[in-house]
Amino acid sequence: MRAIIQRVRAAKVTVLDELVSSIGPGLCVLVGIKAGDTATDVEYLVRKILALRLFEDEGRRWQKSTKDLQLEILCVSQFTLYHRLKGNKPDFSAAMKGDEAQQLYNHFLHRLRQSYDGSKIKDGKFGAHMQVHIENDGPVTIDLESPEMRQEEECVDK
């Protein structure tokens, strides 16, 4: 799983000019799910997103997390994070397919809400053509990806 995390002053998602979700200061998290991702990847991302120290404390940078400051998080599913270019055309075959991706994304949201204040976790609309309005704060953008799980035999010293 991959997350592009942006520190924001405000963010919102609209679909066909209708407001779906909005937040004030906090994080906007674009979430991509690749084929083969599991609940282990979800746990990693949730833990890291909530622990990331992207905010100031008494003028010192990188001291506080979203959780420390009780800020909001807007999550937006984005399969295009798992693209590769074939010439000039993007290929999204590495992304997990619709229904399976939606289940894992919903599990991600559920775990994020369980691990934090559920009322502070907002969401876009899975599979919709969304407009994401982001007012960056900084700007600060972090690219986070869950580690590849290696086979046990690859870890054994030869």
DRENDO-1510 file (C-alpha; in Angstrom, 1 decimal, always signed):
<recs>
REC; n; res; u; v; w
REC; 1; MET; +0.0; +0.0; +0.0 .
REC; 2; ARG; +1.1; +3.5; -0.7 .
REC; 3; ALA; +0.0; +6.8; +0.9 .
REC; 4; ILE; +0.8; +10.3; -0.3 .
REC; 5; ILE; +0.4; +12.4; +2.8 .
REC; 6; GLN; +0.0; +16.1; +2.7 .
REC; 7; ARG; -0.1; +18.5; +5.6 .
REC; 8; VAL; -3.1; +20.8; +5.0 .
REC; 9; ARG; -4.8; +23.9; +6.3 .
REC; 10; ALA; -8.0; +22.5; +4.7 .
REC; 11; ALA; -9.1; +19.9; +2.3 .
REC; 12; LYS; -12.4; +18.7; +0.8 .
REC; 13; VAL; -13.7; +16.2; -1.7 .
REC; 14; THR; -16.6; +16.9; -4.1 .
REC; 15; VAL; -18.4; +14.7; -6.6 .
REC; 16; LEU; -20.5; +16.4; -9.3 .
REC; 17; ASP; -20.2; +19.7; -7.3 .
REC; 18; GLU; -21.6; +18.1; -4.2 .
REC; 19; LEU; -19.5; +18.2; -1.0 .
REC; 20; VAL; -18.7; +14.7; +0.2 .
REC; 21; SER; -16.2; +15.5; +3.0 .
REC; 22; SER; -14.1; +18.3; +4.3 .
REC; 23; ILE; -11.6; +19.0; +7.0 .
REC; 24; GLY; -9.7; +21.9; +8.6 .
REC; 25; PRO; -6.1; +21.6; +9.6 .
REC; 26; GLY; -4.6; +18.1; +9.5 .
REC; 27; LEU; -3.7; +15.6; +6.8 .
REC; 28; CYS; -5.0; +14.7; +3.4 .
REC; 29; VAL; -4.0; +11.1; +2.6 .
REC; 30; LEU; -4.2; +9.7; -0.9 .
REC; 31; VAL; -4.3; +5.9; -0.6 .
REC; 32; GLY; -3.2; +3.4; -3.3 .
REC; 33; ILE; -3.7; -0.3; -3.0 .
REC; 34; LYS; -1.7; -2.7; -5.1 .
REC; 35; ALA; -2.5; -6.3; -5.9 .
REC; 36; GLY; -1.3; -8.6; -3.1 .
REC; 37; ASP; -1.7; -6.0; -0.3 .
REC; 38; THR; -3.1; -7.4; +2.9 .
REC; 39; ALA; -4.3; -6.4; +6.4 .
REC; 40; THR; -0.6; -6.3; +7.4 .
REC; 41; ASP; -0.1; -3.4; +5.0 .
REC; 42; VAL; -3.1; -1.7; +6.5 .
REC; 43; GLU; -1.7; -2.0; +10.0 .
REC; 44; TYR; +1.7; -0.6; +8.9 .
REC; 45; LEU; +0.1; +2.5; +7.2 .
REC; 46; VAL; -2.3; +3.2; +10.0 .
REC; 47; ARG; +0.5; +3.1; +12.6 .
REC; 48; LYS; +2.8; +5.3; +10.6 .
REC; 49; ILE; +0.2; +7.9; +9.5 .
REC; 50; LEU; -0.9; +8.4; +13.1 .
REC; 51; ALA; +2.7; +8.6; +14.4 .
REC; 52; LEU; +4.1; +10.9; +11.7 .
REC; 53; ARG; +5.4; +14.1; +13.3 .
REC; 54; LEU; +4.7; +16.7; +10.7 .
REC; 55; PHE; +3.6; +19.6; +12.9 .
REC; 56; GLU; +5.3; +22.3; +15.0 .
REC; 57; ASP; +5.4; +22.6; +18.7 .
REC; 58; GLU; +6.4; +25.9; +20.3 .
REC; 59; GLY; +8.1; +27.0; +17.1 .
REC; 60; ARG; +10.1; +23.7; +16.7 .
REC; 61; ARG; +9.4; +21.8; +13.5 .
REC; 62; TRP; +8.5; +18.1; +13.2 .
REC; 63; GLN; +7.5; +17.7; +16.9 .
REC; 64; LYS; +3.8; +16.7; +16.9 .
REC; 65; SER; +1.6; +14.2; +15.1 .
REC; 66; THR; -2.0; +14.6; +13.9 .
REC; 67; LYS; -3.0; +12.5; +16.9 .
REC; 68; ASP; -1.0; +14.6; +19.4 .
REC; 69; LEU; -2.8; +17.7; +18.2 .
REC; 70; GLN; -6.2; +16.0; +17.6 .
REC; 71; LEU; -6.4; +17.1; +14.0 .
REC; 72; GLU; -8.5; +15.7; +11.2 .
REC; 73; ILE; -7.5; +13.3; +8.4 .
REC; 74; LEU; -9.2; +13.2; +5.0 .
REC; 75; CYS; -8.5; +9.9; +3.1 .
REC; 76; VAL; -9.0; +9.5; -0.6 .
REC; 77; SER; -8.7; +6.2; -2.5 .
REC; 78; GLN; -6.4; +6.7; -5.5 .
REC; 79; PHE; -5.6; +3.6; -7.7 .
REC; 80; THR; -3.5; +5.8; -9.9 .
REC; 81; LEU; -0.7; +5.7; -7.3 .
REC; 82; TYR; +0.1; +2.2; -8.7 .
REC; 83; HIS; +0.8; +3.1; -12.3 .
REC; 84; ARG; +3.6; +2.5; -14.7 .
REC; 85; LEU; +4.1; +4.2; -18.0 .
REC; 86; LYS; +3.9; +2.3; -21.2 .
REC; 87; GLY; +5.3; +4.9; -23.5 .
REC; 88; ASN; +3.2; +7.9; -22.7 .
REC; 89; LYS; +0.1; +6.0; -21.5 .
REC; 90; PRO; -0.3; +5.0; -17.8 .
REC; 91; ASP; -1.0; +1.3; -17.1 .
REC; 92; PHE; -2.7; +0.6; -13.8 .
REC; 93; SER; -2.5; -3.2; -13.8 .
REC; 94; ALA; -0.5; -3.3; -10.6 .
REC; 95; ALA; -3.4; -1.7; -8.7 .
REC; 96; MET; -5.8; -4.1; -6.9 .
REC; 97; LYS; -9.1; -4.6; -8.7 .
REC; 98; GLY; -12.3; -2.8; -7.6 .
REC; 99; ASP; -14.3; -4.9; -5.1 .
REC; 100; GLU; -11.2; -6.4; -3.4 .
REC; 101; ALA; -9.6; -2.9; -3.2 .
REC; 102; GLN; -12.7; -1.4; -1.8 .
REC; 103; GLN; -12.8; -4.0; +0.9 .
REC; 104; LEU; -9.2; -3.4; +1.9 .
REC; 105; TYR; -9.7; +0.4; +1.7 .
REC; 106; ASN; -12.7; +0.1; +4.0 .
REC; 107; HIS; -10.6; -2.0; +6.4 .
REC; 108; PHE; -8.0; +0.7; +6.3 .
REC; 109; LEU; -10.6; +3.4; +7.3 .
REC; 110; HIS; -12.0; +1.1; +10.0 .
REC; 111; ARG; -8.6; +0.5; +11.5 .
REC; 112; LEU; -7.7; +4.3; +11.3 .
REC; 113; ARG; -11.0; +5.1; +13.1 .
REC; 114; GLN; -10.4; +2.4; +15.7 .
REC; 115; SER; -6.8; +3.7; +16.4 .
REC; 116; TYR; -7.8; +7.3; +16.7 .
REC; 117; ASP; -11.0; +9.4; +17.1 .
REC; 118; GLY; -13.3; +8.1; +14.4 .
REC; 119; SER; -15.1; +11.4; +14.1 .
REC; 120; LYS; -11.8; +13.0; +12.9 .
REC; 121; ILE; -11.4; +10.5; +10.0 .
REC; 122; LYS; -13.1; +11.7; +6.8 .
REC; 123; ASP; -13.4; +9.9; +3.4 .
REC; 124; GLY; -13.9; +10.6; -0.2 .
REC; 125; LYS; -16.2; +8.4; -2.3 .
REC; 126; PHE; -14.5; +5.1; -3.5 .
REC; 127; GLY; -14.6; +4.7; -7.2 .
REC; 128; ALA; -16.1; +8.1; -8.0 .
REC; 129; HIS; -14.7; +10.8; -10.2 .
REC; 130; MET; -13.8; +13.1; -7.3 .
REC; 131; GLN; -12.4; +16.6; -7.2 .
REC; 132; VAL; -10.0; +16.9; -4.3 .
REC; 133; HIS; -9.3; +20.4; -3.1 .
REC; 134; ILE; -6.2; +20.7; -1.0 .
REC; 135; GLU; -4.8; +23.8; +0.7 .
REC; 136; ASN; -1.3; +22.7; +1.5 .
REC; 137; ASP; +0.4; +23.9; +4.7 .
REC; 138; GLY; +4.1; +24.3; +4.0 .
REC; 139; PRO; +3.8; +22.5; +1.6 .
REC; 140; VAL; +4.7; +19.2; +3.3 .
REC; 141; THR; +4.3; +16.0; +1.3 .
REC; 142; ILE; +5.4; +12.6; +2.5 .
REC; 143; ASP; +5.4; +9.4; +0.4 .
REC; 144; LEU; +4.9; +6.3; +2.5 .
REC; 145; GLU; +4.8; +2.7; +1.3 .
REC; 146; SER; +4.3; -0.5; +3.3 .
REC; 147; PRO; +7.4; -2.7; +3.2 .
REC; 148; GLU; +7.4; -5.7; +0.9 .
REC; 149; MET; +7.0; -8.9; +2.9 .
REC; 150; ARG; +10.0; -11.1; +2.1 .
REC; 151; GLN; +9.8; -14.8; +2.0 .
REC; 152; GLU; +11.4; -16.5; +5.1 .
REC; 153; GLU; +13.9; -18.4; +2.9 .
REC; 154; GLU; +15.2; -15.1; +1.4 .
REC; 155; CYS; +16.1; -13.9; +4.9 .
REC; 156; VAL; +18.2; -17.0; +5.7 .
REC; 157; ASP; +21.9; -16.5; +5.5 .
REC; 158; LYS; +23.5; -18.8; +2.9 .
</recs>
